[in-house]
């Protein structure tokens, strides 16, 4: 526990989230825009992990903000606004349903350039046969016809989560 | 009825933008509620929290389905730290709404929107 508290990342995460949560509660935001840079640059998460984590903390922030807000101000003013609240929630939920998949696909696709670079390097005679050959790093295996299967292997290894049992977007 | 349909349209747009940015979308929801539907800032804030809650729950559920939520002790600890900090902040902020004048909240929202816009702009050009 002592070690956890003295960990700089733990303190950064805790310290930054107090003002961000405060703004969230005061104005009515989840505070995601401000928490994402903390997760990515101060703590060092990749975008792919930072986005879901950020949403988790947003959920907690929003739930507690709502609870304390309902004590501070009357929620009666919301009643005549119910149609637009339901509309915005329905539209937003629809987008969020497909958006999560989209974000995940986009952030996985970022691996493509690095992958192509490796594939083209392995076709380069010196790189392919010399000591710098990718197979020298134990990451590659040659096909019987001499072509490199590296590209596909690496691609598959880097995106096991793509093999979603239900597939597609639905 | 008009409000419901307009709301759905705006919600789809906001949801798309915010889920791509990886946020709940309060920054877009509150101005929409104020300028499109004529809500006052405190009502807009409460409504935004309710709508964001629904959006975030769906987003998390989807991330869980595609197994994109990171796991591990380190991640758990950081999430715990952030959650505790956020809970303290959110409770204090929520209680402060009762005392904060609407004009102050509006200016604060304006500043947040400007900072967010600037940040998004500079981030994309990198």
Interface residues (C-beta under 8 A of the other chain):
Chain A: X4 X7 X9 X10 X11 X13 X14 X15 X16 X17 X18 X19 X20 X21 X22 X23 X24 X25 X26 X27 X28 X29 X30 X31 X32 X33 X35 X36 X37 X39 X43 X45 X47 X48 X49 X50 X51 X52 X53 X54 X55 X56 X57 X58 X59 X60 X61 X62 X63 X64 X65 X66 X67 X68 X69 X70 X71 X72 X73 X75 X77 X78 X81 X83 X84 X85 X86 X87 X88 X89 X90 X91 X92 X93 X94 X95 X96 X97 X99 X100 X101 X102 X103 X104 X106 X161 X164
Chain B: X1 X3 X4 X5 X6 X7 X8 X9 X10 X11 X12 X13 X14 X15 X16 X18 X19 X20 X21 X22 X23 X24 X25 X26 X27 X29 X30 X32 X33 X36 X37 X39 X40 X41 X42 X43 X44 X45 X46 X47 X48 X49 X50 X51 X52 X53 X54 X55 X56 X57 X58 X59 X60 X62 X63 X65 X66 X67 X68 X69 X70 X75 X77 X78 X79 X81 X82 X83 X84 X85 X86 X87 X88 X89 X90 X91 X92 X93 X94 X95 X96 X97 X98 X100 X105 X108 X109 X112 X116 X119
